[in-house]
Amino acid sequence: MNDKKSGVMLIALGSAIVFIGIVLYLMEIIGATGMILLGIAVELAGAYIFWKNRKR
């Protein structure tokens, strides 16, 4: 997991998780906040991997 493609995929996955989390939050389902935070964490990991490999 150290190429640009996986960084972009993690960013996309994180965005999808955040979006689903927001939908669940609006539906007032317990645990949506955790899902939003998990999505943000995945996005940040993807952005870090993408940024690290972009310089090469």
Residue pairs with C-beta under 8 A, 6 or more apart in sequence:
1 49
2 49
2 53
3 53
4 50
4 53
4 54
6 46
6 49
7 46
7 47
7 48
7 49
7 50
7 51
7 52
7 53
8 46
8 50
9 46
10 42
10 43
10 45
10 46
10 47
10 49
10 50
11 43
11 46
11 47
11 50
12 46
13 42
13 43
13 46
14 39
14 40
14 41
14 42
14 43
14 44
14 45
14 46
15 39
15 43
16 39
17 35
17 36
17 38
17 39
17 42
18 36
18 39
18 40
18 43
19 39
20 35
20 39
21 32
21 33
21 34
21 35
21 36
21 38
21 39
22 32
22 36
24 31
24 32
24 35
25 32
25 33
25 36
